[in-house]
């Protein structure tokens, strides 16, 4: 990526030579050109929200920016990209969306996320630190910026306009108004689960902003809840890509003796999973981990892995994440251990599971979803 601050070799995390997806796009480049062309002062506290793979903070590292991200993978990519650029450790402060934000923000750069709820939560959390002279610039591809995006900036921070589009990217230019009466932050959001879905029926779900289907139970999870391997006395169970933790919580309710590990690469998701688990007074033992799938989990130490894999990475459709989740599960499972997967029927996960495990059983299906089971031999 060539920028006014130099050229940088950037990669996503985990690094894969077969991965053709770039670690930056035209909206990152547009924002950096804007900062240099307008000679935006960067001597104060520079905060970068939603930096996808660390492209922005790597380019701006000499100004000691603060990165705020919901993604563990983005944090790891940022560390690797900073090291590749020769940036000394500590020059860029890396925070998650669950960490307290800085007390004062002089330049706020926002890479618009896919989730409007996550953007709302982050702007509301940062608004008290923004002052009348704060430079606020958002960026995203044209297809990512909607009228609702602009209204959110305007409602929380102040008057907002957009730039002309360049290479299908656009900037959001906001003038902070400290006198603005801001709404209360509605996140995290709580709602009761419906009846008829097994052990989790009527239980409470807690969702932090940005978690998939934050205001309702998604239909794939609902279908999975009706076909879980619950009540079978499994010793160690993993809710992989746990989201709000409903699946793992349901298993823990059915098997109080089970040890449940909730894992997700999203800080918001793991916080939601822990809040959901605690809100329901579940007996037994649970662990909550933000990380890269099952990396760090001992091989052969798990009895059951449950997962509803994502099939996209930001705006890119890809099965790479699902494949890594399946291979990680096979490594972590003991002989005889089981992987249970729910997914859209058209994704054809049964083909991958048969290739990896040598077997795959259809547990249940409807016109949209399938629940699959593979056993480690």
BALODO-976128 format. One record per residue (C-alpha): x, y, z; residue number from 1. Coordinates in steps of 0.001 Angstrom, whole numbers, plus 500000, padded with zeros to 6 digits. Layout:
! residues N
((X Y Z) NUM);
...
! end
This chain:
! residues 377
((500000 500000 500000) 1);
((501532 503288 498889) 2);
((500665 506270 501112) 3);
((501940 509817 501768) 4);
((503837 508273 504731) 5);
((505563 505635 502610) 6);
((504902 502217 501098) 7);
((503948 499297 503345) 8);
((503754 495539 502906) 9);
((500516 494481 504581) 10);
((498856 491135 505135) 11);
((495813 489711 506841) 12);
((495916 487311 509760) 13);
((496416 484440 509714) 14);
((498807 484783 506811) 15);
((498108 482346 503995) 16);
((499971 482494 500664) 17);
((496816 481187 498954) 18);
((494771 484110 500285) 19);
((494300 486640 497473) 20);
((492410 489147 499643) 21);
((494255 492399 500318) 22);
((494786 493818 503792) 23);
((493658 497290 502676) 24);
((491305 498853 500155) 25);
((490571 502126 498373) 26);
((488810 503620 501401) 27);
((491962 503275 503544) 28);
((494037 504936 500824) 29);
((491450 507712 500346) 30);
((491444 508564 504043) 31);
((495233 508741 504199) 32);
((495400 510984 501112) 33);
((492793 513260 502698) 34);
((494767 513597 505944) 35);
((497943 514498 504069) 36);
((496285 516750 501497) 37);
((494377 518761 504087) 38);
((497393 518806 506389) 39);
((495277 517564 509286) 40);
((497274 518114 512504) 41);
((498158 514728 514000) 42);
((500096 515899 517049) 43);
((497268 515207 519517) 44);
((495531 511943 520373) 45);
((494699 510104 517157) 46);
((492116 507326 517525) 47);
((491414 504859 514725) 48);
((488215 502825 515080) 49);
((487544 499674 513078) 50);
((490901 499493 511272) 51);
((490365 496238 509336) 52);
((493896 494797 509308) 53);
((495962 497634 510720) 54);
((496571 499471 507446) 55);
((495679 502885 508880) 56);
((497634 502718 512140) 57);
((500640 501202 510358) 58);
((500768 504156 507963) 59);
((500234 506639 510823) 60);
((502496 504904 513358) 61);
((504845 507896 513736) 62);
((501911 509805 515246) 63);
((501376 507143 517954) 64);
((497717 506411 517184) 65);
((495308 504374 519283) 66);
((493527 501539 517490) 67);
((490108 500322 518693) 68);
((488848 497106 517144) 69);
((486353 494332 517838) 70);
((488518 491778 516042) 71);
((491259 489659 517601) 72);
((492407 488727 514096) 73);
((492659 492423 513163) 74);
((494776 493038 516265) 75);
((497125 490189 515360) 76);
((497365 491416 511768) 77);
((498136 494903 513078) 78);
((500950 493613 515296) 79);
((502472 491726 512370) 80);
((502136 494656 509968) 81);
((503647 497092 512476) 82);
((506573 494749 513090) 83);
((507089 494324 509325) 84);
((507184 498126 508992) 85);
((509825 498378 511718) 86);
((507533 500114 514224) 87);
((508761 499572 517756) 88);
((506388 497831 520197) 89);
((504219 500261 522140) 90);
((504277 503012 519529) 91);
((500688 502134 518628) 92);
((498249 501440 521440) 93);
((495922 498519 520647) 94);
((492542 498499 522394) 95);
((489488 496314 521995) 96);
((485925 497592 521836) 97);
((485539 496353 525420) 98);
((488385 498525 526746) 99);
((487779 502055 528079) 100);
((488466 504551 525260) 101);
((490894 507485 525661) 102);
((489689 510442 527747) 103);
((490431 512922 524959) 104);
((490326 512482 521186) 105);
((491816 515125 518885) 106);
((491553 513173 515613) 107);
((488916 510456 515240) 108);
((489213 508207 512187) 109);
((486425 505681 511692) 110);
((486495 502781 509280) 111);
((482736 502184 508896) 112);
((481851 498678 510110) 113);
((479296 496355 508577) 114);
((477200 496616 511757) 115);
((475381 499921 512278) 116);
((474826 498884 515906) 117);
((478569 498556 516499) 118);
((479126 501993 514968) 119);
((476421 503449 517228) 120);
((477955 501885 520339) 121);
((481470 503061 519511) 122);
((480444 506632 518649) 123);
((478436 506890 521876) 124);
((481382 505561 523907) 125);
((483800 508009 522248) 126);
((481533 511072 522145) 127);
((482458 512344 525649) 128);
((486115 512484 524584) 129);
((485397 514435 521390) 130);
((485621 518241 521583) 131);
((484730 521103 519229) 132);
((488142 521030 517527) 133);
((488308 517284 517044) 134);
((488795 516287 513422) 135);
((486329 513484 512644) 136);
((486667 511565 509379) 137);
((484970 508301 508504) 138);
((485768 506125 505531) 139);
((484322 503183 503674) 140);
((483445 501854 500288) 141);
((480385 503477 498710) 142);
((478324 500307 499244) 143);
((479137 500435 502988) 144);
((477972 504020 503603) 145);
((474236 504635 503728) 146);
((471934 507465 504759) 147);
((471524 505704 508114) 148);
((475319 505832 508585) 149);
((475398 509597 508087) 150);
((472398 510140 510351) 151);
((474151 508218 513100) 152);
((477228 510469 512946) 153);
((474968 513520 512892) 154);
((472801 512363 515798) 155);
((475733 511476 518058) 156);
((478567 513842 517067) 157);
((477329 516706 514919) 158);
((476729 518002 511368) 159);
((477886 515492 508763) 160);
((478476 515472 505027) 161);
((480139 513153 502548) 162);
((482953 513619 500069) 163);
((482852 512854 496367) 164);
((483495 509192 495640) 165);
((486966 508077 494522) 166);
((487636 504522 493331) 167);
((484247 503513 494791) 168);
((485271 504850 498209) 169);
((483827 507771 500132) 170);
((484698 509856 503197) 171);
((482389 510994 505987) 172);
((483235 514497 507236) 173);
((481749 515398 510606) 174);
((481945 518643 512594) 175);
((481565 517867 516325) 176);
((478972 519754 518332) 177);
((479708 519280 522065) 178);
((476348 520837 522995) 179);
((474448 518071 521213) 180);
((472022 516143 523443) 181);
((473091 512571 522828) 182);
((470868 509550 523357) 183);
((471658 506968 526022) 184);
((473625 503965 524822) 185);
((471106 501124 524294) 186);
((473811 498428 524340) 187);
((474083 495730 525559) 188);
((470610 494541 524578) 189);
((468679 491835 526452) 190);
((465740 489721 525320) 191);
((464062 486450 526351) 192);
((464332 483347 524204) 193);
((461123 481748 522927) 194);
((459720 478497 524279) 195);
((460074 475199 522482) 196);
((463807 475363 521741) 197);
((465118 472910 524324) 198);
((467095 473703 527497) 199);
((467454 477393 526590) 200);
((463692 477970 526318) 201);
((462642 481184 528054) 202);
((466203 482046 529051) 203);
((467792 485486 528721) 204);
((470170 486534 525943) 205);
((472567 489460 526359) 206);
((473991 490965 523168) 207);
((476646 493617 522871) 208);
((476551 495753 519746) 209);
((477865 494170 516573) 210);
((477055 490574 517467) 211);
((475174 488737 514724) 212);
((471382 489112 515058) 213);
((471788 491238 518194) 214);
((468074 491957 518667) 215);
((466594 488496 518034) 216);
((467391 484792 517832) 217);
((468642 484021 514332) 218);
((466887 481195 512527) 219);
((470024 479092 512046) 220);
((470772 479060 515771) 221);
((467119 478342 516524) 222);
((467236 475302 514243) 223);
((470502 474143 515853) 224);
((469044 474461 519371) 225);
((466472 471823 518487) 226);
((469146 469271 517549) 227);
((472007 469720 520017) 228);
((473888 466744 521469) 229);
((472726 467785 524938) 230);
((472219 465541 527959) 231);
((474918 463065 526861) 232);
((477435 463705 529601) 233);
((480213 465182 527443) 234);
((483099 466334 529625) 235);
((484565 469206 527596) 236);
((482500 471100 525021) 237);
((483533 474031 522817) 238);
((481116 476621 521443) 239);
((483340 477679 518541) 240);
((482517 481080 517040) 241);
((480200 481431 520016) 242);
((478511 484744 519202) 243);
((476181 485507 522088) 244);
((476811 482071 523646) 245);
((473282 480689 523357) 246);
((474476 477313 522016) 247);
((477082 476737 524726) 248);
((474716 477978 527416) 249);
((472022 475529 526254) 250);
((474492 472634 526469) 251);
((475632 473744 529934) 252);
((472015 473855 531098) 253);
((471423 470309 529834) 254);
((474765 468949 531118) 255);
((475667 470739 534389) 256);
((478835 468638 534646) 257);
((480205 469773 531303) 258);
((483103 472202 530998) 259);
((482146 474656 528246) 260);
((484706 476764 526408) 261);
((483250 479759 524565) 262);
((485577 480988 521784) 263);
((485220 483810 519269) 264);
((487514 486265 517511) 265);
((485110 489104 518391) 266);
((485594 490841 521732) 267);
((481941 491890 521634) 268);
((480820 488302 521064) 269);
((482797 486816 523938) 270);
((481559 489563 526272) 271);
((478017 488722 525138) 272);
((478540 484996 525679) 273);
((479803 485533 529202) 274);
((476942 487921 530011) 275);
((474385 485440 528639) 276);
((475901 482581 530638) 277);
((476006 484625 533868) 278);
((472495 486039 533384) 279);
((471032 482541 533461) 280);
((472782 481303 536582) 281);
((474137 478252 534781) 282);
((475769 475664 537073) 283);
((479104 474130 536172) 284);
((482347 475509 534773) 285);
((482838 477768 531760) 286);
((485771 479543 530132) 287);
((485517 482539 527811) 288);
((488322 483152 525327) 289);
((488904 485720 522581) 290);
((491219 484153 520043) 291);
((491960 482558 516718) 292);
((489590 479599 516809) 293);
((490986 476610 518676) 294);
((494613 477742 518508) 295);
((496010 477210 521988) 296);
((493597 474384 522839) 297);
((495510 471156 523455) 298);
((495190 468493 520781) 299);
((492888 465627 521738) 300);
((491441 467487 524741) 301);
((487860 468139 523590) 302);
((484805 465868 523465) 303);
((482401 467986 521395) 304);
((482783 471072 519203) 305);
((479641 472997 518206) 306);
((479810 475660 515513) 307);
((477828 477827 513113) 308);
((480678 479065 510873) 309);
((480601 482437 509119) 310);
((480937 482391 505344) 311);
((482205 485936 504882) 312);
((485137 488073 505932) 313);
((483920 491683 505996) 314);
((482485 492120 502477) 315);
((484258 489112 500943) 316);
((482497 485754 500653) 317);
((484898 482956 501575) 318);
((484893 479458 503057) 319);
((488432 479862 504416) 320);
((487198 480619 507940) 321);
((484912 477576 508035) 322);
((487705 475323 506756) 323);
((490085 476569 509452) 324);
((487417 476032 512096) 325);
((486855 472454 510905) 326);
((490565 471614 510796) 327);
((491101 473196 514211) 328);
((488211 471177 515605) 329);
((489627 467922 514258) 330);
((492978 468622 515909) 331);
((491387 469522 519258) 332);
((488954 466577 519388) 333);
((489888 463351 521119) 334);
((489409 460087 519178) 335);
((485675 459511 519116) 336);
((485020 463208 519674) 337);
((482363 464902 517558) 338);
((482035 468078 515520) 339);
((478482 469395 515161) 340);
((477872 472033 512501) 341);
((474844 474046 511440) 342);
((474978 475886 508134) 343);
((473063 476987 505100) 344);
((472256 473953 502973) 345);
((473793 475464 499823) 346);
((477263 475813 501392) 347);
((477944 472090 501024) 348);
((479824 471647 504311) 349);
((479257 467875 504144) 350);
((481815 467659 501322) 351);
((484516 469366 503412) 352);
((483723 467307 506494) 353);
((483900 464009 504623) 354);
((487237 465045 503141) 355);
((488621 466020 506553) 356);
((487038 463454 508900) 357);
((486296 460634 506481) 358);
((482664 460690 507549) 359);
((479684 463035 507890) 360);
((476122 462369 509022) 361);
((473071 464502 508311) 362);
((471398 464981 511701) 363);
((468549 467221 510548) 364);
((467627 469507 507692) 365);
((465001 471877 506420) 366);
((464798 473802 503135) 367);
((467391 476333 504371) 368);
((469632 474697 507005) 369);
((471351 471413 507782) 370);
((472840 470096 511020) 371);
((475844 467863 510359) 372);
((477885 465564 512577) 373);
((481430 464296 511979) 374);
((483339 461937 514273) 375);
((487108 461888 514721) 376);
((488236 458277 514131) 377);
! end
